[in-house]
Amino acid sequence: MKKQAYNPYLPAWEYIPDGEPKVFGDRLYIFGSHDRFDGEGYCENDYVSWSASTDDLSNWRYEGTIFRKDQTPWNTKNEPYYAPDVIQGIDGKFYLYYFVANSSIISVAVCDTPAGKYEYLGDVHMPDGHTYGSKPEEWFTFDPGVLVDDDNRIWLYTGSGQDSNGQYGHKIKGCFVLELAHDMLTIISEPKVLLPANWTRKEPNFFEGASIRHIGEWYYLVYPATDLTGLNYAMSKYPDRDFVHKGRIHCTSDIGFDGRKLTDCTYPIGNNHGGLVCVNGQWYIFDHRMTNGSQWNRQGVAEPVWIKDDGTIEMVESTSCGLNNGPLRGQGKYPAYICCNLVGRKIFGLRNPTKCPKVTQSGKDYNPQENTVYEVTADTELDAPYSYVSDITNGCQIGYKYFDMANTTRLKIETRSAKGKIQILDQLDGKVIAEKALKEGKEWTETELLFEPDRIAAGQIDGDIKKCPLFLRYIGSGSVEMLSFTLS
């Protein structure tokens, strides 16, 4: 890759949750909903897309707006669009499946290219022509996932496990599947429940956001479960039956990883949504994280995953290096917002998931120019808001994973600080490796620490100095903001 890849993988000012990663040709495309920074609800912006060459996942290109809210004829109130999916049809065209908020309807738009200007095609409907979801007895639909299978049969996965969606007057059935005709719109099967909405601790069931993949002999349904602790998956040998829950793949709060509990989360908790993709033989899981102390400012993250011989997938942790396919260099300047862990001080032995630092930005929601190609990575300088970590108070910790620290001895951090000191820890809640008083001031100032990375490695399970985390803890009064850090 030309540059290193970070999490989040898109520019700091972009908020694309619910990312569905799809490879078309020699590019990886991201299709998701679109949050507005400092917005008052989910998905307030129009659909846009980003793409990267499959040979360089560090360099993402802005494809522009692909579909506007006012392009759906019956969406007269410009209700938000929720999580979409895009699939290439048998005819070679590209079909965007989407859900308009406050409805129970799956709609479809079409385009000749993966990320061009889509045009409204119609709504998913029954053979008699009536739109599915327009009758109260029809099941509640939600975020769609679509599969054009190897035998050219077309499957639509949708539904919800949220009881609150019962306000729309439709039955909440969980995840169900419908077969579509080759026109991509007409339902030619009865709906079949694959993952029920009811929840048990032994088998967290479907909440929302179905994402479907056919990999080898297995079909994989990736979805957020009803316990809101990350992306789960179920497997089957068939596209329309016999799905069995297998576990979690990823959680941006690391709940479930190495047995971590909800009460000891490593990042602010929120919803999840994402999917699997294979790029040059390596599988990845795409997900999103919360920022700005809000459920409505979500950014895309991704991690490599490995499918075992029996088809199962082990859960992976959240990192700062994501698509980098290995640790970041222990040399150079990094933006503070690429942290993968943000935790507040424990109270009575429990971690409060809301009283912790947050990633935020310096200005309003940023709109790139249409018809302009932005070749960007996290460290590209643009005339755009910059992001930083704020609300760092006494006992708060910020974590980054991982770095090759074989030749690293210095850390310089850029802060706007109150009275206190910064500590380097060997792990979350770990031992103090180095500490120093922060320089006070209302402007960004730098503080440099010397440390021994082999002492950090000693606190890790594998003791590898070429794969070291960096954990910082603030001790002091008031609140601190952090813009960047430099390793040398």
Secondary structure, 3 states (H helix, E strand, C coil): CCCCCCCCCCCCCCCCCCCEEEEECCEEEEECCCCCCCCCCCCCCCEEEEEEECCCCCCEEEEEEEECHHHCCCCCCCCCECCCEEEECCCCCEEEEEEECCCCCEEEEEECCCCCCCEEEEECECCCCCECCCCCCCCCCCCCEEEECCCCCEEEEEEECCHHHHHHCCCCCEEEEEEECCCCCEECCCCEEEECCCCCCCCCCECCCCEEEEECCEEEEEEEECCCCCEEEEEECCCCCCCEEEEEEECCCCCCHHHCCHHHCCCCCCCCCCEEEEECCEEEEEEEEEECCEEEEEEEEEEEECECCCCCECCECCCCCHHHCCCEECCEEEEHHHCCEEECCCECCECCCCCCCEEEECCCCCCCCCCCCCEECCCCCCCCCCEEEEEECCCCEEEEEEEECCCCCEEEEEEEECCEEEEEECCCCCCEEEEEECCCEEEEEEEEEECCHHHHHHCCCCCCCCCEEEEEEEEECCCEEEEEEEEC
